[in-house]
């Protein structure tokens, strides 16, 4: 059984509760729950798990604890394949960064995108910035990006 390693950055904790701004998660395998009261001021989550295959694993955590986080970064998630329903609960997300995810596939089929795939992007329609860097399987933009009506910046490297 793997242990979950998380790095927490706080702007000044007090005995009445953390004022946590950023959370880095190195291993999400056993992550089930994060205490909402400690994360209400969270500005960003940085997921750096090279073994993470799907965001489905994060769905329970996002629905219970992290639904209002404004920034999410996946960095070095070398096994991550789909952006799946695990992210649909992040309706207040403003920034999504995907860096060095060589197996990531942003759409299931170029010809016929899946309905739930479009729904995931639709749930993130408040997104302002989307950064896609070092995603070699990105050959065409997902149809669902049309749902991002507030997108101001799209960066692809």
Residue frames relative to the residue before (quaternion, step in Angstrom):
aa qw qx qy qz dx dy dz
X 1.0000 0.0000 0.0000 0.0000 0.00 0.00 0.00
X 0.3414 -0.7499 0.5344 0.1886 3.55 -0.77 1.04
X 0.3443 -0.7062 0.5684 0.2441 3.51 -1.19 0.44
X 0.4292 -0.6897 0.5218 0.2607 3.51 -1.15 0.58
X 0.1436 -0.7787 0.6078 0.0607 3.51 -0.78 1.08
X 0.0459 0.7883 -0.6113 0.0532 3.55 -0.79 0.98
X 0.2266 -0.7462 0.6130 0.1266 3.52 -1.06 0.81
X 0.1435 -0.8167 0.5571 0.0444 3.55 -0.71 1.05
X 0.1265 -0.7727 0.6191 0.0605 3.55 -0.97 0.90
X 0.0464 -0.8166 0.5750 -0.0195 3.54 -0.62 1.13
X 0.4169 -0.7126 0.5062 0.2492 3.55 -1.08 0.69
X 0.7366 -0.2846 0.1374 0.5979 3.59 1.27 0.10
X 0.1893 -0.8021 0.5615 0.0740 3.49 -0.20 1.29
X 0.1147 -0.7657 0.6258 0.0949 3.53 -1.15 0.49
X 0.6616 -0.5126 0.3561 0.4156 3.53 -1.20 0.26
X 0.6482 0.5246 -0.3294 0.4429 3.60 1.12 -0.47
X 0.7654 -0.2950 0.1786 0.5433 3.60 1.24 -0.09
X 0.5561 -0.6112 0.4561 0.3305 3.51 -1.21 0.55
X 0.2135 -0.7209 0.6396 0.1602 3.51 -1.24 0.55
X 0.0162 0.8619 -0.5021 0.0688 3.48 0.86 1.13
X 0.2154 -0.7954 0.5582 0.0964 3.58 -0.86 1.00
X 0.8145 0.0878 -0.0069 0.5735 3.59 0.93 -0.88
X 0.1155 -0.7775 0.6172 0.0333 3.53 -1.12 0.79
X 0.1041 -0.7699 0.6281 0.0448 3.56 -0.87 1.01
X 0.1035 -0.7889 0.6053 0.0241 3.56 -0.82 1.05
X 0.2229 -0.8132 0.5312 0.0829 3.55 -0.64 1.18
X 0.7921 0.0893 -0.0244 0.6034 3.60 1.15 -0.51
X 0.1233 -0.8427 0.5220 0.0453 3.59 -0.35 1.20
X 0.3500 0.7880 -0.4656 0.1992 3.60 1.26 -0.08
X 0.8059 0.2523 -0.1236 0.5212 3.59 0.80 -0.94
X 0.4331 0.7027 -0.4622 0.3240 3.57 1.25 0.12
X 0.0425 -0.8172 0.5744 -0.0214 3.56 -0.64 1.13
X 0.8172 -0.0070 0.0866 0.5698 3.55 0.90 -0.93
X 0.0878 -0.7435 0.6583 0.0777 3.53 -1.19 0.63
X 0.5003 -0.6844 0.4307 0.3094 3.61 -0.84 0.89
X 0.4426 -0.7368 0.4537 0.2353 3.56 -0.53 1.22
X 0.6382 0.5528 -0.3374 0.4162 3.59 0.96 -0.79
X 0.6841 0.4605 -0.2873 0.4872 3.61 1.12 -0.51
X 0.7470 0.4262 -0.1982 0.4702 3.59 1.23 -0.37
X 0.4002 0.7660 -0.4511 0.2225 3.60 1.21 0.05
X 0.7187 0.3859 -0.2523 0.5205 3.62 1.19 -0.36
X 0.3262 0.7803 -0.4781 0.2370 3.56 1.28 0.24
X 0.2292 -0.7951 0.5533 0.0953 3.57 -0.84 1.05
X 0.8314 -0.0222 0.0375 0.5540 3.58 1.10 -0.55
X 0.1907 -0.7367 0.6382 0.1166 3.50 -1.28 0.62
X 0.1239 -0.7718 0.6227 0.0348 3.54 -0.92 1.01
X 0.0903 -0.8010 0.5916 0.0175 3.57 -0.44 1.22
X 0.0085 0.8067 -0.5852 0.0821 3.55 -0.64 1.23
X 0.3212 0.7537 -0.4972 0.2856 3.55 0.68 1.14
X 0.2892 -0.7967 0.5035 0.1677 3.62 -0.27 1.21
X 0.6704 0.4904 -0.3016 0.4680 3.61 1.23 -0.31
X 0.4786 0.6813 -0.4374 0.3399 3.61 1.23 -0.20
X 0.1934 -0.8097 0.5496 0.0709 3.58 -0.67 1.16
X 0.8135 0.0403 0.0284 0.5795 3.60 1.01 -0.79
X 0.4764 -0.6605 0.4979 0.2983 3.55 -1.17 0.55
X 0.3950 0.7161 -0.4803 0.3169 3.61 1.26 0.00
X 0.6166 0.5774 -0.3289 0.4222 3.57 1.05 -0.81
X 0.6996 0.4759 -0.2573 0.4668 3.56 1.13 -0.65
X 0.4422 0.7385 -0.4409 0.2543 3.59 1.23 -0.32
X 0.6790 0.4898 -0.3070 0.4526 3.61 0.81 -0.92
X 0.6525 0.5093 -0.3166 0.4634 3.59 0.96 -0.83
X 0.6807 0.4944 -0.2987 0.4506 3.59 0.88 -0.90
X 0.6800 0.4885 -0.3099 0.4504 3.62 0.94 -0.76
X 0.7525 0.4036 -0.2267 0.4685 3.59 0.99 -0.71
X 0.8388 0.2473 -0.0857 0.4773 3.58 0.91 -0.81
X 0.8397 0.2722 -0.0728 0.4642 3.55 0.86 -0.93
X 0.2884 0.8131 -0.4773 0.1672 3.58 1.16 0.38
X 0.7449 0.4069 -0.2354 0.4734 3.63 1.11 -0.42
X 0.3664 0.7365 -0.4999 0.2708 3.61 1.16 0.31
X 0.3609 -0.7751 0.4762 0.2053 3.63 -0.82 0.93
X 0.8022 0.1996 -0.1079 0.5523 3.65 1.12 -0.45
X 0.0235 -0.7902 0.6118 -0.0291 3.55 -0.98 0.94
X 0.0647 -0.7948 0.6033 -0.0141 3.54 -0.86 1.08
X 0.1031 -0.7286 0.6735 0.0694 3.53 -1.03 0.91
X 0.0593 0.8139 -0.5708 0.0908 3.57 -0.48 1.19
X 0.8480 0.0840 -0.0807 0.5171 3.56 -0.74 1.04
X 0.3902 0.6833 -0.5103 0.3471 3.57 1.15 0.57
X 0.1357 -0.8796 0.4538 0.0442 3.51 0.55 1.30
X 0.7232 0.4154 -0.2469 0.4934 3.61 1.15 -0.43
X 0.4504 0.7095 -0.4442 0.3105 3.59 1.27 -0.18
X 0.1611 -0.8173 0.5498 0.0612 3.57 -0.71 1.09
X 0.8304 0.0672 -0.0719 0.5483 3.67 0.45 -0.97
X 0.3362 -0.6072 0.6547 0.2995 3.48 -1.37 0.32
X 0.0282 -0.8640 0.4996 -0.0551 3.52 -0.19 1.27
X 0.8103 -0.3242 0.2097 0.4408 3.51 -1.36 -0.14
X 0.4926 0.6742 -0.4255 0.3490 3.58 1.19 -0.23
X 0.7102 0.4461 -0.2563 0.4805 3.58 1.19 -0.48
X 0.4968 0.7041 -0.4185 0.2868 3.60 1.18 -0.28
X 0.6430 0.5330 -0.3231 0.4450 3.60 1.21 -0.37
X 0.5834 0.5776 -0.3739 0.4315 3.58 1.26 -0.11
X 0.0325 0.8687 -0.4918 0.0489 3.55 0.72 1.10
X 0.6916 0.4379 -0.2878 0.4971 3.62 1.19 -0.30
X 0.3578 0.7572 -0.4776 0.2657 3.57 1.27 0.18
X 0.1647 -0.7920 0.5845 0.0624 3.58 -0.86 1.02
X 0.7906 0.1815 -0.0651 0.5811 3.57 1.11 -0.74
X 0.0155 0.7663 -0.6415 0.0329 3.55 -0.90 1.01
X 0.0358 -0.7980 0.6002 -0.0411 3.55 -0.72 1.17
X 0.0317 -0.7730 0.6333 -0.0194 3.56 -0.87 1.04
X 0.0757 0.8164 -0.5588 0.1247 3.57 -0.35 1.29
X 0.8609 0.0375 -0.0528 0.5046 3.55 -1.02 0.92
X 0.4042 0.6508 -0.5136 0.3864 3.53 0.72 1.21
X 0.1365 -0.8751 0.4572 0.0811 3.60 0.47 1.21
X 0.7079 0.4397 -0.2718 0.4813 3.63 1.12 -0.46
X 0.4499 0.7300 -0.4293 0.2836 3.58 1.28 -0.19
X 0.0728 -0.7577 0.6485 0.0125 3.52 -0.97 1.02
X 0.2591 -0.8134 0.5054 0.1257 3.56 -0.47 1.19
X 0.7780 0.1391 -0.1404 0.5964 3.58 1.24 -0.02
X 0.5203 -0.6738 0.4422 0.2824 3.52 -1.09 0.78
X 0.7961 -0.0247 0.0456 0.6029 3.58 1.09 -0.65
X 0.4802 -0.6664 0.4850 0.3002 3.57 -0.90 0.89
X 0.7024 0.4833 -0.2685 0.4484 3.58 0.96 -0.89
X 0.8274 0.0786 0.0300 0.5553 3.58 0.84 -0.97
X 0.1605 -0.8014 0.5670 0.1023 3.63 -0.02 1.18
X 0.5208 -0.6404 0.4718 0.3098 3.54 -1.08 0.76
X 0.5964 -0.5926 0.4132 0.3499 3.59 -1.10 0.72
X 0.6743 0.4876 -0.3098 0.4600 3.59 0.92 -0.86
X 0.5717 0.5818 -0.3685 0.4460 3.57 1.20 -0.52
X 0.6621 0.4755 -0.2940 0.4990 3.58 0.94 -0.87
X 0.6398 0.5503 -0.3144 0.4347 3.59 1.01 -0.82
X 0.6061 0.5511 -0.3512 0.4534 3.58 1.09 -0.68
X 0.6816 0.4628 -0.2872 0.4886 3.58 0.88 -0.93
X 0.6236 0.5457 -0.3391 0.4454 3.59 1.02 -0.75
X 0.6366 0.5296 -0.3215 0.4593 3.59 1.04 -0.76
X 0.7250 0.3903 -0.2267 0.5203 3.59 1.17 -0.58
X 0.2358 0.8288 -0.4860 0.1457 3.59 1.14 0.55
X 0.6106 0.5490 -0.3534 0.4482 3.60 1.23 -0.19
X 0.3956 0.7424 -0.4571 0.2889 3.57 1.32 -0.02
X 0.2205 -0.7827 0.5720 0.1074 3.59 -0.91 0.97
X 0.8055 0.1305 -0.0389 0.5767 3.57 1.03 -0.80
X 0.0123 -0.7665 0.6419 -0.0139 3.55 -0.97 0.94
X 0.0495 -0.7921 0.6081 -0.0167 3.55 -0.69 1.17
X 0.0338 -0.7733 0.6327 -0.0239 3.55 -0.80 1.09
X 0.1100 0.8097 -0.5617 0.1299 3.57 -0.40 1.23
X 0.8400 0.0454 -0.0910 0.5330 3.53 -0.95 0.99
X 0.3838 0.6548 -0.5213 0.3900 3.54 0.78 1.21
X 0.1638 -0.8587 0.4745 0.1031 3.63 0.36 1.21
X 0.6701 0.4966 -0.3150 0.4529 3.63 1.11 -0.48
X 0.5044 0.6182 -0.4357 0.4166 3.58 1.27 0.12
X 0.0506 0.8178 -0.5679 0.0786 3.58 -0.26 1.27
X 0.7707 0.0783 -0.0520 0.6303 3.56 1.27 -0.38
X 0.5063 -0.6466 0.4705 0.3230 3.57 -1.06 0.67
X 0.5232 -0.6449 0.4537 0.3232 3.59 -0.96 0.80
X 0.5718 -0.5987 0.4501 0.3346 3.57 -1.08 0.78
X 0.6202 0.5925 -0.3286 0.3955 3.56 1.03 -0.77
X 0.5317 0.6347 -0.4164 0.3755 3.61 1.15 -0.38
X 0.5339 0.6211 -0.4027 0.4088 3.59 1.20 -0.38
X 0.6099 0.5696 -0.3375 0.4356 3.57 1.22 -0.47
X 0.6125 0.5707 -0.3424 0.4265 3.60 1.23 -0.43
X 0.0507 -0.8690 0.4922 -0.0021 3.56 0.55 1.21
X 0.7027 0.4267 -0.2713 0.5004 3.62 1.20 -0.30
X 0.3948 0.7365 -0.4724 0.2804 3.58 1.27 0.05
X 0.1619 -0.8010 0.5736 0.0561 3.55 -0.77 1.10
X 0.8065 0.1283 -0.0379 0.5759 3.57 1.08 -0.74
X 0.0174 -0.7545 0.6559 -0.0174 3.53 -0.93 1.04
X 0.0252 -0.8015 0.5966 -0.0321 3.57 -0.57 1.19
X 0.0092 -0.7823 0.6223 -0.0273 3.56 -0.82 1.04
X 0.0005 0.7924 -0.6085 0.0433 3.57 -0.68 1.13
